[in-house]
Amino acid sequence: MSALAFRPLAAVILLSTTCHLTAQDTGPSAGDPGVPKDRESIVRLQAFLDRKFFGPGKVDGATGEFTYKAVVNYNVSTGHSNLYDWGPAREAAKRELTTAYAAVRVREKWLEYVNPKLPTDPALQESFKFMAYRSLAELVAERFHTDETFLAKVNPKVNLNAMKPGQLLKVPNVIPFCIEDVATHLNFKNDSTLSANSIVIDTVERQAAIWNSAGVLLAAFPITPGKPQFIPVGEWVVTTMVTTPNFRYDKQFLEEGSRGDKAYHIPPGPNNPVGVLWAGLSKSGIGLHGTSSPRTIGRSQSAGCVRFSNWDAMRLPQLIRPGSRVIVR
């Protein structure tokens, strides 16, 4: 294993919270015999890691960068001596998940969260009450932690653009993200246990790791970090945490970091730019939040905040709360 290989966040943090990574590691070496080759085995592994809160990013049947990092972090959490060994996670996935996929039917209720007429212009979005999904396919993809491309690949005989309630679909066997279960404007309070947990944002590896006060790794998720001039290296604190946030779209603030005079107030919903959860930090205007574009997580740059997929963002209240430390490095 190269000296420049990915070093799991928790392992690095226990040594130093300012440890510098000299290069970004983007995945396993070609020809690694431990890496699963067939799509079904990969999907099962990704679904397993996702269920264990070691996010592989979108489930897509590919052994890319974030699946690799999820395996490494899983090994840290379970105390496996060889952090880069895929074997323990693969065997555990086989034991715990009998199938890589699940069969689901599109439900009538899901249509309540779809609006194909939702505009992309913030000036027009301001007049809407809810930033819905633009299609059933988008809803199903996010619900099962994947994207529409992979959904189409595993359902080759289904026209995703013409789906109706009752349509049977093959989806990754993850714990679904159910938009209908997201409470409206729920404020999460300090918690004696969860507020003592910390989250480290690694802007080089594009990972967020949550660990407890004893140094035990609890979870790790891929992220899209903000620009360094907006969220610099340092330590902050979570001050607020709320579901279904509104968003003040201020082009000047997003581009320059200073509040502008002209802004649009974007309503809540899964297609809100900050997704379905906002965790504000002690640095004004900056937070951890969801996204309207889960396929871009780890593959682009946020304006100033730290972006998670909506399905991972909604796990944060189970791990951290107001009062938790946020270490950016």
C-alpha positions in Angstrom: 0.0 0.0 0.0 1.4 3.4 -1.0 2.5 5.8 1.7 0.1 8.3 0.0 -2.9 5.9 0.5 -6.0 7.2 2.2 -5.7 7.5 6.0 -9.0 7.1 7.7 -10.1 10.3 9.5 -10.5 8.8 13.0 -7.0 7.2 12.8 -5.4 10.5 11.8 -7.4 12.5 14.3 -6.2 10.4 17.2 -2.6 11.3 16.2 -3.2 15.0 15.3 -6.1 17.1 14.3 -3.8 19.1 12.0 -2.1 16.2 10.2 -1.6 17.1 6.6 -2.4 14.6 3.8 0.2 15.0 1.0 -2.1 13.6 -1.7 -5.7 12.6 -2.3 -6.3 8.9 -2.6 -9.0 8.0 -5.1 -9.5 4.3 -4.6 -8.0 0.8 -4.6 -5.1 -0.2 -6.9 -6.0 -1.8 -10.2 -6.0 -5.6 -9.9 -6.5 -5.7 -6.1 -7.7 -9.4 -5.7 -9.8 -8.5 -2.6 -12.0 -6.1 -4.5 -15.3 -7.6 -5.7 -15.7 -7.7 -9.4 -19.4 -8.6 -10.1 -22.0 -5.9 -9.8 -24.3 -7.7 -7.4 -21.5 -8.3 -4.9 -20.5 -4.6 -5.1 -24.1 -3.4 -4.6 -24.4 -5.8 -1.6 -21.2 -4.4 -0.1 -22.2 -0.8 -0.8 -25.7 -1.4 0.7 -24.1 -3.0 3.8 -21.6 -0.2 4.3 -24.4 2.4 3.9 -26.5 0.6 6.5 -23.5 0.7 8.9 -23.2 4.5 8.5 -20.0 4.2 6.4 -21.3 5.9 3.3 -20.1 4.8 -0.1 -21.8 7.7 -1.8 -24.4 6.8 -4.3 -24.9 3.0 -4.7 -23.9 2.4 -8.3 -22.3 -1.1 -8.4 -18.8 0.4 -8.9 -15.8 0.0 -6.6 -14.8 3.7 -6.8 -13.2 6.1 -4.4 -15.9 6.4 -1.8 -16.7 2.7 -1.6 -12.9 2.1 -1.0 -12.9 4.8 1.8 -16.0 3.3 3.3 -14.3 -0.1 3.5 -11.2 1.5 5.2 -13.4 3.4 7.7 -15.4 0.3 8.4 -12.2 -1.6 9.2 -11.1 1.2 11.6 -14.5 1.0 13.4 -14.3 -2.8 13.8 -10.7 -2.9 14.9 -9.5 -4.9 11.9 -5.7 -4.8 11.8 -5.4 -4.4 8.0 -7.3 -1.3 7.2 -7.1 -1.9 3.4 -8.5 -5.5 3.5 -11.9 -5.7 1.8 -12.5 -9.2 3.2 -14.1 -8.4 6.6 -16.7 -6.0 5.0 -17.4 -8.4 2.2 -18.0 -11.4 4.5 -20.1 -9.3 6.9 -22.2 -8.1 3.9 -22.8 -11.7 2.8 -23.9 -12.7 6.3 -26.2 -9.7 7.0 -27.7 -9.0 3.6 -29.3 -12.0 1.8 -29.9 -9.9 -1.3 -28.2 -6.9 -2.9 -31.5 -5.6 -4.2 -35.1 -5.1 -3.0 -38.3 -5.1 -5.0 -40.6 -2.1 -4.4 -43.7 -0.7 -6.0 -44.2 3.0 -6.7 -46.8 4.3 -4.3 -49.6 6.8 -5.0 -48.5 8.9 -2.0 -45.1 9.6 -3.6 -46.8 11.8 -6.2 -47.5 14.4 -3.5 -43.7 15.1 -3.4 -43.2 15.4 -7.2 -43.7 18.6 -9.2 -42.4 18.4 -12.8 -43.1 22.1 -13.2 -40.6 23.2 -10.5 -38.4 25.9 -12.1 -34.7 26.1 -11.8 -34.6 29.9 -11.5 -34.4 31.1 -7.9 -36.5 34.1 -8.7 -39.3 31.8 -9.8 -38.7 29.2 -7.1 -39.5 31.8 -4.4 -43.2 31.7 -5.2 -43.5 28.0 -4.6 -44.4 26.4 -1.3 -42.2 23.3 -1.6 -39.1 22.3 -3.5 -40.3 19.0 -4.6 -38.7 16.3 -6.7 -39.1 17.0 -10.4 -39.9 13.4 -11.3 -40.8 10.0 -9.7 -37.5 8.7 -11.0 -35.6 11.4 -9.0 -37.6 10.5 -5.9 -37.0 6.8 -6.2 -33.3 7.3 -6.9 -32.8 9.4 -3.8 -35.0 7.2 -1.7 -32.8 4.2 -2.4 -29.4 6.1 -2.3 -28.6 5.9 -5.9 -29.0 7.9 -9.1 -31.3 7.7 -12.1 -28.6 6.3 -14.3 -28.1 3.2 -12.1 -31.8 2.9 -11.6 -32.3 2.7 -15.3 -29.4 0.2 -15.6 -31.0 -2.3 -13.2 -34.5 -1.8 -14.6 -33.8 -2.0 -18.3 -37.4 -2.7 -19.3 -38.9 0.2 -17.3 -39.4 3.6 -18.8 -38.5 5.7 -15.8 -40.0 8.8 -17.4 -43.4 7.2 -17.7 -43.6 5.5 -14.3 -47.0 5.4 -12.5 -48.1 4.1 -9.1 -47.9 0.3 -9.0 -44.8 0.1 -11.1 -42.5 -2.7 -9.7 -38.9 -1.7 -9.4 -35.5 -3.2 -8.5 -33.6 -1.0 -6.1 -30.5 -1.2 -3.8 -31.2 -3.0 -0.5 -30.6 0.1 1.6 -32.7 1.6 4.5 -34.7 4.0 2.4 -34.7 7.8 2.8 -38.4 8.6 3.1 -39.2 12.2 2.4 -42.7 11.8 3.9 -41.1 10.9 7.2 -39.0 14.1 7.5 -40.6 16.3 10.2 -41.2 19.9 9.3 -38.9 22.5 10.9 -37.9 20.1 13.7 -35.2 21.7 15.9 -32.8 19.3 17.5 -31.6 20.2 21.0 -28.4 19.6 22.9 -28.0 16.0 24.1 -25.6 15.0 26.8 -24.2 12.1 24.8 -24.5 13.3 21.2 -23.3 16.8 21.8 -20.0 15.3 23.2 -19.4 13.6 19.8 -17.2 15.5 17.3 -17.2 15.6 13.5 -14.0 16.1 11.4 -14.3 17.6 7.9 -11.4 16.5 5.7 -11.5 18.8 2.7 -8.7 16.9 0.9 -10.2 13.5 1.1 -13.8 14.9 1.0 -14.9 12.9 4.0 -16.7 13.7 7.2 -16.0 11.4 10.2 -17.9 11.3 13.5 -16.3 9.9 16.6 -17.1 9.9 20.3 -15.0 11.3 23.1 -13.2 7.9 23.5 -11.9 8.1 20.0 -14.3 5.5 18.6 -15.3 6.0 15.0 -19.1 6.0 14.7 -19.7 7.0 11.1 -18.1 8.5 8.0 -19.7 10.0 4.9 -18.5 11.5 1.6 -19.0 15.3 1.4 -18.6 18.3 -0.9 -16.5 20.8 1.1 -16.9 24.5 0.8 -14.3 27.0 -0.5 -11.4 27.4 2.0 -11.9 31.2 2.2 -15.4 30.6 3.5 -14.8 27.7 5.9 -11.1 27.7 6.7 -9.1 25.1 8.7 -9.9 25.3 12.3 -12.4 24.3 15.0 -16.0 25.4 15.2 -19.2 24.3 17.1 -22.6 23.2 15.9 -25.0 25.9 17.2 -28.3 24.9 15.5 -29.8 21.9 13.8 -33.2 22.0 12.0 -35.0 20.0 9.3 -36.6 21.4 6.2 -34.8 24.7 6.2 -35.6 27.6 4.0 -32.7 29.0 2.0 -31.7 32.6 1.4 -30.3 32.6 -2.1 -27.8 35.4 -2.2 -25.6 35.3 -5.3 -23.1 37.8 -3.9 -22.7 35.9 -0.6 -22.3 32.6 -2.5 -19.6 34.0 -4.8 -17.8 36.5 -2.5 -18.8 35.6 1.1 -20.3 39.0 1.8 -24.1 39.5 2.2 -25.7 41.2 -0.8 -28.8 43.4 -1.0 -30.7 41.2 -3.5 -31.7 37.7 -2.4 -34.5 35.1 -2.9 -36.0 33.0 -0.2 -36.2 29.4 -1.4 -38.9 27.2 0.3 -38.1 23.9 1.9 -38.0 20.5 0.3 -35.6 17.9 -1.1 -34.7 20.2 -4.0 -33.9 23.1 -1.8 -30.1 24.0 -2.3 -29.4 23.0 1.3 -31.5 19.9 1.2 -33.6 18.7 4.1 -31.3 19.5 7.1 -29.2 22.5 8.2 -26.7 22.4 11.0 -25.4 25.9 11.6 -21.9 26.5 12.9 -20.4 29.1 15.2 -18.9 30.6 12.0 -21.7 32.9 10.8 -23.5 31.8 7.6 -21.7 28.4 7.4 -23.2 25.0 8.1 -23.4 21.3 7.4 -26.4 20.5 5.1 -28.1 18.3 2.6 -28.3 18.9 -1.2 -30.5 19.1 -4.2 -27.9 17.2 -6.3 -26.8 14.0 -4.5 -24.9 12.7 -7.5 -22.4 15.6 -7.2 -21.4 14.8 -3.6 -17.6 14.6 -3.5 -17.4 15.5 -7.1 -17.7 19.3 -7.1 -17.2 22.2 -4.7 -19.8 23.9 -2.5 -19.9 27.6 -2.2 -19.0 27.9 1.4 -20.7 25.1 3.5 -20.2 21.4 3.8 -22.7 19.4 1.7 -24.0 15.8 2.3 -26.5 13.8 0.4 -29.9 14.2 2.0 -29.9 10.5 3.1 -26.6 11.1 5.0 -27.6 14.5 6.3 -30.7 13.1 8.0 -28.4 10.7 9.9 -26.5 13.6 11.5 -29.0 14.2 14.3 -28.4 10.5 15.4 -24.7 11.3 15.7 -24.1 14.9 16.6 -26.1 17.8 18.1 -25.7 21.4 19.0 -22.6 21.7 21.1 -20.6 19.1 19.0 -17.2 20.2 17.8 -16.6 20.6 14.1 -12.9 20.3 13.1 -12.1 21.4 9.6 -8.7 20.3 8.1 
